[in-house]
């Protein structure tokens, strides 16, 4: 009898082991970020013996997007994936992204209204199309101003709080230290990409597109705000600002630039490149006509191709991923933002801020956070704007010619999609 009982227990154990629900999670988090994500996945799996989340590193964002689009056509989608909102918008049209409202409002496994409101409002809005939620925020960042504190002190300057002060500081911190006629330290640096144009445009109260009350998109790039942004970039280029297409944490660490604007996700790279060379800090973006701060980063979406039990298991993981303690841990390890307000009340975050008070600076900008239009063709529009910015900066087009061309090309892109 005892032997029979032991065999029965063994059979139950074997059955339970095969009853695990598998959740596949495609992501683009490499290096230290990927290691931290795997730690979180392992912790979840330990706490949920009935669920196995497998985090699969696909490569960079471009590779992940290509694989998602290919899988959407040919099959083989994961249960969940990282995605930018424009990817999500494109996939929504194919009806393969699972709406999350029924999970969010479920009295047993969902969020209470207070918990849902606990997610920073711009992040919630960025995950919502009309009244349907298709994503939960994950690795979110926001642009800040990075400063070489040694250079700032040497020039006798304070942290610039306005665009006028930023321009003045860029001029005063541009130095030819050895007098050989070559600039050794530029006061500022920016990338010749759509991103930095967008950052300045948001601060100046402008936009590339605006959605009207009729739901139609209007092209608004050919504006006085855009002209002012491009003129500022031209005024700074070469004389007071180093301009390049690649990331600027390297030149900043080497002392070639004294200030630059980038997302908080650059923090680990800035700290590494500056170590033993000079001090640094970050500050809120300077005031122009507004203090609008551009968001960046991805969300997590679920696919409707998954089985019901996989969706429920995936939802448990998605909720876990943005729980206050986990999002706080993720933020302290990676430099990304905690996506919940209550994360700032956790011991993990409080200890982190006690050791590095500047960590709270990006949070000051969250009430002014703005994000990209949630359009499936946004990648194409970004390419158009990026080409225009390069053409203007490098003398291929005047400001007027560039903006007129971009307006026409964006309008054509929207018309192709019937938007």
Secondary structure as UniProt FT lines:
FT   HELIX           2..18
FT   STRAND          21..27
FT   HELIX           31..47
FT   TURN            49..50
FT   STRAND          51..57
FT   HELIX           61..74
FT   STRAND          80..83
FT   HELIX           85..93
FT   TURN            94..95
FT   HELIX           101..104
FT   TURN            107..109
FT   HELIX           113..117
FT   HELIX           121..126
FT   STRAND          128..129
FT   TURN            130..131
FT   STRAND          132..133
FT   STRAND          136..148
FT   HELIX           149..154
FT   TURN            155..156
FT   HELIX           163..172
FT   TURN            177..178
FT   STRAND          185..186
FT   STRAND          188..191
FT   HELIX           194..203
FT   TURN            204..205
FT   STRAND          209..211
FT   TURN            213..214
FT   STRAND          217..219
FT   HELIX           224..236
FT   TURN            238..240
FT   STRAND          241..244
FT   HELIX           249..253
FT   TURN            254..255
FT   STRAND          259..263
FT   HELIX           264..266
FT   HELIX           267..274
FT   TURN            275..277
FT   STRAND          280..283
FT   STRAND          293..303
FT   TURN            304..305
FT   HELIX           308..321
FT   HELIX           324..334
FT   HELIX           341..345
FT   HELIX           347..355
FT   HELIX           357..368
FT   STRAND          369..370
FT   TURN            376..377
FT   HELIX           378..393
FT   TURN            394..395
FT   HELIX           399..416
FT   TURN            417..418
//
